[in-house]
Amino acid sequence: MFAPRVFVSMIGALAAFAVATYYLNGSLASTAIQTLICAVLMQVGYFAAILFLVWKEARERRRVSLQKPFVTAEAANDEKQSGKVPLRRLNRPHHFNS
């Protein structure tokens, strides 16, 4: 969800909503109020979608970290000698570079 694209899309949707509402009601005050309510609802939906994506990613990372064993001393030495950074160690909470 690329934020600038979402905001431009929301502005376009709100403009279409405002035009349609004004056409149906004929009242600027009613159109402004209903468009403002629609904008708030869209922001709440966008926030909820972002929270859901973060929650889903955290759950997936937790699941993956529980399935993979921790790095053994031999594997850590092999990885240090090869110059690779063990990514699964970086995803553990409270990791320390040693």
Distance bins in CASP14 RR format, pairs under 12 A and 6 or more apart:
PFRMAT RR
TARGET T0000
AUTHOR 0000-0000-0000
RMODE 2
METHOD distances of the structure
MODEL  1
1 7 0 0 0 0 0 1 0 0 0 0 0
1 9 0 0 0 0 0 1 0 0 0 0 0
1 10 0 0 0 0 0 1 0 0 0 0 0
1 45 0 0 0 0 0 1 0 0 0 0 0
1 46 1 0 0 1 0 0 0 0 0 0 0
1 47 0 0 0 0 0 1 0 0 0 0 0
1 48 0 0 0 0 0 1 0 0 0 0 0
1 49 1 0 0 1 0 0 0 0 0 0 0
1 50 1 0 0 1 0 0 0 0 0 0 0
1 51 0 0 0 0 0 1 0 0 0 0 0
1 52 0 0 0 0 0 1 0 0 0 0 0
1 53 1 0 0 1 0 0 0 0 0 0 0
1 54 0 0 0 0 0 1 0 0 0 0 0
2 8 0 0 0 0 1 0 0 0 0 0 0
2 9 0 0 0 0 0 1 0 0 0 0 0
2 46 0 0 0 0 0 1 0 0 0 0 0
2 50 0 0 0 0 0 1 0 0 0 0 0
3 9 0 0 0 0 0 1 0 0 0 0 0
3 10 0 0 0 0 0 1 0 0 0 0 0
3 43 0 0 0 0 0 1 0 0 0 0 0
3 46 0 0 0 0 1 0 0 0 0 0 0
3 47 0 0 0 0 0 1 0 0 0 0 0
3 49 0 0 0 0 0 1 0 0 0 0 0
3 50 0 0 0 0 1 0 0 0 0 0 0
4 10 0 0 0 0 0 1 0 0 0 0 0
4 11 0 0 0 0 0 1 0 0 0 0 0
5 11 0 0 0 0 0 1 0 0 0 0 0
5 12 0 0 0 0 0 1 0 0 0 0 0
5 46 0 0 0 0 0 1 0 0 0 0 0
6 12 0 0 0 0 0 1 0 0 0 0 0
6 13 0 0 0 0 0 1 0 0 0 0 0
6 42 0 0 0 0 1 0 0 0 0 0 0
6 43 0 0 0 0 0 1 0 0 0 0 0
6 45 0 0 0 0 0 1 0 0 0 0 0
6 46 1 0 0 1 0 0 0 0 0 0 0
6 47 0 0 0 0 0 1 0 0 0 0 0
6 49 0 0 0 0 1 0 0 0 0 0 0
6 50 0 0 0 0 1 0 0 0 0 0 0
7 13 0 0 0 0 0 1 0 0 0 0 0
7 14 0 0 0 0 0 1 0 0 0 0 0
7 39 0 0 0 0 0 1 0 0 0 0 0
7 42 0 0 0 0 0 1 0 0 0 0 0
7 43 0 0 0 0 1 0 0 0 0 0 0
7 46 0 0 0 0 1 0 0 0 0 0 0
8 14 0 0 0 0 0 1 0 0 0 0 0
8 15 0 0 0 0 0 1 0 0 0 0 0
9 15 0 0 0 0 0 1 0 0 0 0 0
9 16 0 0 0 0 0 1 0 0 0 0 0
9 42 0 0 0 0 1 0 0 0 0 0 0
9 46 0 0 0 0 0 1 0 0 0 0 0
10 16 0 0 0 0 0 1 0 0 0 0 0
10 17 0 0 0 0 0 1 0 0 0 0 0
10 35 0 0 0 0 0 1 0 0 0 0 0
10 38 0 0 0 0 1 0 0 0 0 0 0
10 39 1 0 0 1 0 0 0 0 0 0 0
10 40 0 0 0 0 0 1 0 0 0 0 0
10 41 0 0 0 0 0 1 0 0 0 0 0
10 42 1 0 1 0 0 0 0 0 0 0 0
10 43 1 0 0 1 0 0 0 0 0 0 0
10 44 0 0 0 0 0 1 0 0 0 0 0
10 45 0 0 0 0 0 1 0 0 0 0 0
10 46 1 0 0 1 0 0 0 0 0 0 0
11 17 0 0 0 0 0 1 0 0 0 0 0
11 18 0 0 0 0 0 1 0 0 0 0 0
11 35 0 0 0 0 0 1 0 0 0 0 0
11 38 0 0 0 0 0 1 0 0 0 0 0
11 39 0 0 0 0 1 0 0 0 0 0 0
11 42 0 0 0 0 0 1 0 0 0 0 0
12 18 0 0 0 0 1 0 0 0 0 0 0
12 19 0 0 0 0 0 1 0 0 0 0 0
12 20 0 0 0 0 0 1 0 0 0 0 0
12 35 0 0 0 0 0 1 0 0 0 0 0
12 38 0 0 0 0 0 1 0 0 0 0 0
12 39 0 0 0 0 0 1 0 0 0 0 0
12 42 0 0 0 0 0 1 0 0 0 0 0
13 19 0 0 0 0 0 1 0 0 0 0 0
13 20 0 0 0 0 0 1 0 0 0 0 0
13 35 0 0 0 0 0 1 0 0 0 0 0
13 38 0 0 0 0 1 0 0 0 0 0 0
13 39 0 0 0 0 1 0 0 0 0 0 0
13 41 0 0 0 0 0 1 0 0 0 0 0
13 42 1 0 0 1 0 0 0 0 0 0 0
13 46 0 0 0 0 0 1 0 0 0 0 0
14 20 0 0 0 0 0 1 0 0 0 0 0
14 21 0 0 0 0 0 1 0 0 0 0 0
14 31 0 0 0 0 0 1 0 0 0 0 0
14 32 0 0 0 0 0 1 0 0 0 0 0
14 34 0 0 0 0 0 1 0 0 0 0 0
14 35 1 0 1 0 0 0 0 0 0 0 0
14 36 0 0 0 0 1 0 0 0 0 0 0
14 37 0 0 0 0 0 1 0 0 0 0 0
14 38 1 0 0 1 0 0 0 0 0 0 0
14 39 1 0 1 0 0 0 0 0 0 0 0
14 40 0 0 0 0 0 1 0 0 0 0 0
14 41 0 0 0 0 0 1 0 0 0 0 0
14 42 1 0 0 1 0 0 0 0 0 0 0
14 43 0 0 0 0 0 1 0 0 0 0 0
15 21 0 0 0 0 0 1 0 0 0 0 0
15 22 0 0 0 0 0 1 0 0 0 0 0
15 31 0 0 0 0 0 1 0 0 0 0 0
15 35 0 0 0 0 1 0 0 0 0 0 0
15 38 0 0 0 0 0 1 0 0 0 0 0
15 39 0 0 0 0 0 1 0 0 0 0 0
16 22 0 0 0 0 0 1 0 0 0 0 0
16 23 0 0 0 0 0 1 0 0 0 0 0
16 35 0 0 0 0 0 1 0 0 0 0 0
16 38 0 0 0 0 0 1 0 0 0 0 0
17 23 0 0 0 0 0 1 0 0 0 0 0
17 24 0 0 0 0 0 1 0 0 0 0 0
17 25 0 0 0 0 0 1 0 0 0 0 0
17 31 0 0 0 0 1 0 0 0 0 0 0
17 32 0 0 0 0 0 1 0 0 0 0 0
17 34 1 0 0 1 0 0 0 0 0 0 0
17 35 1 0 1 0 0 0 0 0 0 0 0
17 36 0 0 0 0 0 1 0 0 0 0 0
17 37 0 0 0 0 0 1 0 0 0 0 0
17 38 1 0 1 0 0 0 0 0 0 0 0
17 39 0 0 0 0 1 0 0 0 0 0 0
17 41 0 0 0 0 0 1 0 0 0 0 0
17 42 0 0 0 0 1 0 0 0 0 0 0
18 24 0 0 0 0 0 1 0 0 0 0 0
18 25 0 0 0 0 0 1 0 0 0 0 0
18 26 0 0 0 0 0 1 0 0 0 0 0
18 27 0 0 0 0 0 1 0 0 0 0 0
18 28 0 0 0 0 1 0 0 0 0 0 0
18 30 0 0 0 0 0 1 0 0 0 0 0
18 31 1 0 1 0 0 0 0 0 0 0 0
18 32 1 0 0 1 0 0 0 0 0 0 0
18 33 0 0 0 0 0 1 0 0 0 0 0
18 34 0 0 0 0 1 0 0 0 0 0 0
18 35 1 0 1 0 0 0 0 0 0 0 0
18 36 0 0 0 0 1 0 0 0 0 0 0
18 37 0 0 0 0 0 1 0 0 0 0 0
18 38 0 0 0 0 1 0 0 0 0 0 0
18 39 0 0 0 0 1 0 0 0 0 0 0
19 25 0 0 0 0 0 1 0 0 0 0 0
19 26 0 0 0 0 0 1 0 0 0 0 0
19 31 0 0 0 0 1 0 0 0 0 0 0
19 34 0 0 0 0 0 1 0 0 0 0 0
19 35 0 0 0 0 1 0 0 0 0 0 0
20 26 0 0 0 0 0 1 0 0 0 0 0
20 31 0 0 0 0 1 0 0 0 0 0 0
20 34 0 0 0 0 1 0 0 0 0 0 0
20 35 0 0 0 0 0 1 0 0 0 0 0
20 38 0 0 0 0 0 1 0 0 0 0 0
21 27 0 0 0 0 1 0 0 0 0 0 0
21 28 0 0 0 0 1 0 0 0 0 0 0
21 29 0 0 0 0 0 1 0 0 0 0 0
21 30 1 0 0 1 0 0 0 0 0 0 0
21 31 1 0 1 0 0 0 0 0 0 0 0
21 32 0 0 0 0 1 0 0 0 0 0 0
21 33 0 0 0 0 1 0 0 0 0 0 0
21 34 1 0 1 0 0 0 0 0 0 0 0
21 35 1 0 0 1 0 0 0 0 0 0 0
21 36 0 0 0 0 0 1 0 0 0 0 0
21 37 0 0 0 0 0 1 0 0 0 0 0
21 38 0 0 0 0 1 0 0 0 0 0 0
22 28 1 0 0 1 0 0 0 0 0 0 0
22 29 0 0 0 0 0 1 0 0 0 0 0
22 30 0 0 0 0 1 0 0 0 0 0 0
22 31 1 0 1 0 0 0 0 0 0 0 0
22 32 0 0 0 0 1 0 0 0 0 0 0
22 33 0 0 0 0 0 1 0 0 0 0 0
22 34 0 0 0 0 1 0 0 0 0 0 0
22 35 0 0 0 0 1 0 0 0 0 0 0
23 30 0 0 0 0 0 1 0 0 0 0 0
23 31 0 0 0 0 1 0 0 0 0 0 0
24 30 0 0 0 0 1 0 0 0 0 0 0
24 31 0 0 0 0 1 0 0 0 0 0 0
24 34 0 0 0 0 1 0 0 0 0 0 0
25 31 1 0 0 1 0 0 0 0 0 0 0
25 32 0 0 0 0 0 1 0 0 0 0 0
25 33 0 0 0 0 0 1 0 0 0 0 0
25 34 1 0 0 1 0 0 0 0 0 0 0
25 35 0 0 0 0 0 1 0 0 0 0 0
26 32 0 0 0 0 0 1 0 0 0 0 0
26 34 0 0 0 0 0 1 0 0 0 0 0
27 33 0 0 0 0 1 0 0 0 0 0 0
27 34 0 0 0 0 1 0 0 0 0 0 0
27 35 0 0 0 0 0 1 0 0 0 0 0
28 34 0 0 0 0 0 1 0 0 0 0 0
28 35 0 0 0 0 0 1 0 0 0 0 0
29 35 0 0 0 0 0 1 0 0 0 0 0
29 36 0 0 0 0 0 1 0 0 0 0 0
30 36 0 0 0 0 0 1 0 0 0 0 0
30 37 0 0 0 0 0 1 0 0 0 0 0
31 37 0 0 0 0 0 1 0 0 0 0 0
31 38 0 0 0 0 0 1 0 0 0 0 0
32 38 0 0 0 0 0 1 0 0 0 0 0
32 39 0 0 0 0 0 1 0 0 0 0 0
33 39 0 0 0 0 0 1 0 0 0 0 0
33 40 0 0 0 0 0 1 0 0 0 0 0
34 40 0 0 0 0 0 1 0 0 0 0 0
34 41 0 0 0 0 0 1 0 0 0 0 0
35 41 0 0 0 0 0 1 0 0 0 0 0
35 42 0 0 0 0 0 1 0 0 0 0 0
36 42 0 0 0 0 0 1 0 0 0 0 0
36 43 0 0 0 0 0 1 0 0 0 0 0
37 43 0 0 0 0 0 1 0 0 0 0 0
37 44 0 0 0 0 0 1 0 0 0 0 0
38 44 0 0 0 0 0 1 0 0 0 0 0
38 45 0 0 0 0 0 1 0 0 0 0 0
39 45 0 0 0 0 0 1 0 0 0 0 0
39 46 0 0 0 0 0 1 0 0 0 0 0
40 46 0 0 0 0 0 1 0 0 0 0 0
40 47 0 0 0 0 0 1 0 0 0 0 0
41 47 0 0 0 0 0 1 0 0 0 0 0
41 48 0 0 0 0 0 1 0 0 0 0 0
42 48 0 0 0 0 0 1 0 0 0 0 0
42 49 0 0 0 0 0 1 0 0 0 0 0
43 49 0 0 0 0 0 1 0 0 0 0 0
43 50 0 0 0 0 0 1 0 0 0 0 0
44 50 0 0 0 0 0 1 0 0 0 0 0
44 51 0 0 0 0 0 1 0 0 0 0 0
45 51 0 0 0 0 1 0 0 0 0 0 0
45 52 0 0 0 0 1 0 0 0 0 0 0
46 52 0 0 0 0 0 1 0 0 0 0 0
46 53 0 0 0 0 0 1 0 0 0 0 0
47 53 0 0 0 0 0 1 0 0 0 0 0
47 54 0 0 0 0 0 1 0 0 0 0 0
48 54 0 0 0 0 0 1 0 0 0 0 0
48 55 0 0 0 0 0 1 0 0 0 0 0
49 55 0 0 0 0 0 1 0 0 0 0 0
49 56 0 0 0 0 0 1 0 0 0 0 0
50 56 0 0 0 0 0 1 0 0 0 0 0
50 57 0 0 0 0 0 1 0 0 0 0 0
51 57 0 0 0 0 0 1 0 0 0 0 0
51 58 0 0 0 0 0 1 0 0 0 0 0
52 58 0 0 0 0 0 1 0 0 0 0 0
52 59 0 0 0 0 0 1 0 0 0 0 0
53 59 0 0 0 0 0 1 0 0 0 0 0
53 60 0 0 0 0 0 1 0 0 0 0 0
54 60 0 0 0 0 0 1 0 0 0 0 0
54 61 0 0 0 0 0 1 0 0 0 0 0
55 61 0 0 0 0 0 1 0 0 0 0 0
55 62 0 0 0 0 0 1 0 0 0 0 0
56 62 0 0 0 0 0 1 0 0 0 0 0
56 63 0 0 0 0 0 1 0 0 0 0 0
57 63 0 0 0 0 0 1 0 0 0 0 0
57 64 0 0 0 0 0 1 0 0 0 0 0
57 91 0 0 0 0 0 1 0 0 0 0 0
58 64 0 0 0 0 0 1 0 0 0 0 0
58 65 0 0 0 0 0 1 0 0 0 0 0
58 91 0 0 0 0 0 1 0 0 0 0 0
58 93 0 0 0 0 0 1 0 0 0 0 0
59 65 0 0 0 0 0 1 0 0 0 0 0
59 66 0 0 0 0 0 1 0 0 0 0 0
60 66 0 0 0 0 0 1 0 0 0 0 0
60 67 0 0 0 0 0 1 0 0 0 0 0
60 91 0 0 0 0 0 1 0 0 0 0 0
61 67 0 0 0 0 0 1 0 0 0 0 0
61 68 0 0 0 0 0 1 0 0 0 0 0
61 87 0 0 0 0 0 1 0 0 0 0 0
61 88 0 0 0 0 0 1 0 0 0 0 0
61 90 0 0 0 0 0 1 0 0 0 0 0
61 91 1 0 1 0 0 0 0 0 0 0 0
61 92 0 0 0 0 1 0 0 0 0 0 0
61 93 0 0 0 0 1 0 0 0 0 0 0
62 68 0 0 0 0 0 1 0 0 0 0 0
62 91 0 0 0 0 1 0 0 0 0 0 0
62 92 0 0 0 0 0 1 0 0 0 0 0
62 93 0 0 0 0 1 0 0 0 0 0 0
63 91 0 0 0 0 0 1 0 0 0 0 0
64 87 0 0 0 0 0 1 0 0 0 0 0
64 88 1 0 0 1 0 0 0 0 0 0 0
64 91 1 0 0 1 0 0 0 0 0 0 0
64 92 0 0 0 0 0 1 0 0 0 0 0
65 71 0 0 0 0 0 1 0 0 0 0 0
65 87 0 0 0 0 0 1 0 0 0 0 0
65 88 1 0 0 1 0 0 0 0 0 0 0
65 89 0 0 0 0 1 0 0 0 0 0 0
65 90 0 0 0 0 0 1 0 0 0 0 0
65 91 1 0 1 0 0 0 0 0 0 0 0
65 92 1 0 0 1 0 0 0 0 0 0 0
65 93 0 0 0 0 1 0 0 0 0 0 0
65 94 0 0 0 0 0 1 0 0 0 0 0
65 95 0 0 0 0 0 1 0 0 0 0 0
66 88 0 0 0 0 0 1 0 0 0 0 0
66 91 0 0 0 0 0 1 0 0 0 0 0
66 92 0 0 0 0 0 1 0 0 0 0 0
66 93 0 0 0 0 0 1 0 0 0 0 0
67 88 0 0 0 0 1 0 0 0 0 0 0
67 91 0 0 0 0 0 1 0 0 0 0 0
68 75 0 0 0 0 0 1 0 0 0 0 0
68 86 0 0 0 0 0 1 0 0 0 0 0
68 87 0 0 0 0 0 1 0 0 0 0 0
68 88 1 0 1 0 0 0 0 0 0 0 0
68 89 0 0 0 0 1 0 0 0 0 0 0
68 91 0 0 0 0 1 0 0 0 0 0 0
68 92 0 0 0 0 1 0 0 0 0 0 0
69 75 0 0 0 0 1 0 0 0 0 0 0
69 86 0 0 0 0 0 1 0 0 0 0 0
69 88 0 0 0 0 1 0 0 0 0 0 0
69 89 0 0 0 0 0 1 0 0 0 0 0
69 92 0 0 0 0 0 1 0 0 0 0 0
70 76 0 0 0 0 1 0 0 0 0 0 0
70 86 0 0 0 0 0 1 0 0 0 0 0
70 88 0 0 0 0 1 0 0 0 0 0 0
70 89 1 0 0 1 0 0 0 0 0 0 0
70 91 0 0 0 0 0 1 0 0 0 0 0
70 92 1 0 0 1 0 0 0 0 0 0 0
70 95 0 0 0 0 0 1 0 0 0 0 0
71 77 0 0 0 0 1 0 0 0 0 0 0
71 78 0 0 0 0 1 0 0 0 0 0 0
71 79 1 0 0 1 0 0 0 0 0 0 0
71 80 0 0 0 0 0 1 0 0 0 0 0
71 84 0 0 0 0 0 1 0 0 0 0 0
71 85 0 0 0 0 0 1 0 0 0 0 0
71 86 1 0 1 0 0 0 0 0 0 0 0
71 87 0 0 0 0 0 1 0 0 0 0 0
71 88 1 0 0 1 0 0 0 0 0 0 0
71 89 1 0 1 0 0 0 0 0 0 0 0
71 90 0 0 0 0 0 1 0 0 0 0 0
71 91 0 0 0 0 0 1 0 0 0 0 0
71 92 0 0 0 0 1 0 0 0 0 0 0
71 95 0 0 0 0 0 1 0 0 0 0 0
71 98 0 0 0 0 0 1 0 0 0 0 0
72 78 0 0 0 0 1 0 0 0 0 0 0
72 79 0 0 0 0 0 1 0 0 0 0 0
72 86 0 0 0 0 0 1 0 0 0 0 0
72 89 0 0 0 0 0 1 0 0 0 0 0
73 79 0 0 0 0 0 1 0 0 0 0 0
73 80 0 0 0 0 0 1 0 0 0 0 0
73 98 0 0 0 0 0 1 0 0 0 0 0
74 80 0 0 0 0 0 1 0 0 0 0 0
74 81 0 0 0 0 0 1 0 0 0 0 0
75 81 0 0 0 0 0 1 0 0 0 0 0
75 82 0 0 0 0 0 1 0 0 0 0 0
75 84 0 0 0 0 0 1 0 0 0 0 0
75 86 1 0 0 1 0 0 0 0 0 0 0
75 88 0 0 0 0 0 1 0 0 0 0 0
75 89 0 0 0 0 1 0 0 0 0 0 0
76 82 0 0 0 0 0 1 0 0 0 0 0
76 83 0 0 0 0 0 1 0 0 0 0 0
76 84 0 0 0 0 0 1 0 0 0 0 0
76 85 0 0 0 0 0 1 0 0 0 0 0
76 86 1 0 0 1 0 0 0 0 0 0 0
76 88 0 0 0 0 0 1 0 0 0 0 0
76 89 0 0 0 0 1 0 0 0 0 0 0
76 97 0 0 0 0 0 1 0 0 0 0 0
76 98 0 0 0 0 1 0 0 0 0 0 0
77 83 0 0 0 0 0 1 0 0 0 0 0
77 84 0 0 0 0 0 1 0 0 0 0 0
77 86 0 0 0 0 0 1 0 0 0 0 0
77 98 0 0 0 0 0 1 0 0 0 0 0
78 84 0 0 0 0 1 0 0 0 0 0 0
78 86 0 0 0 0 1 0 0 0 0 0 0
79 85 1 0 0 1 0 0 0 0 0 0 0
79 86 1 0 1 0 0 0 0 0 0 0 0
79 87 0 0 0 0 0 1 0 0 0 0 0
79 88 0 0 0 0 0 1 0 0 0 0 0
79 89 0 0 0 0 1 0 0 0 0 0 0
79 90 0 0 0 0 0 1 0 0 0 0 0
80 86 0 0 0 0 1 0 0 0 0 0 0
80 89 0 0 0 0 0 1 0 0 0 0 0
80 97 0 0 0 0 0 1 0 0 0 0 0
80 98 0 0 0 0 1 0 0 0 0 0 0
84 90 0 0 0 0 0 1 0 0 0 0 0
85 91 0 0 0 0 0 1 0 0 0 0 0
85 95 0 0 0 0 0 1 0 0 0 0 0
85 97 0 0 0 0 1 0 0 0 0 0 0
86 92 0 0 0 0 0 1 0 0 0 0 0
86 95 0 0 0 0 1 0 0 0 0 0 0
86 97 0 0 0 0 0 1 0 0 0 0 0
86 98 0 0 0 0 0 1 0 0 0 0 0
87 95 0 0 0 0 0 1 0 0 0 0 0
88 95 0 0 0 0 1 0 0 0 0 0 0
89 95 1 0 1 0 0 0 0 0 0 0 0
89 96 0 0 0 0 1 0 0 0 0 0 0
89 97 0 0 0 0 1 0 0 0 0 0 0
89 98 0 0 0 0 1 0 0 0 0 0 0
90 96 0 0 0 0 0 1 0 0 0 0 0
90 97 0 0 0 0 1 0 0 0 0 0 0
END
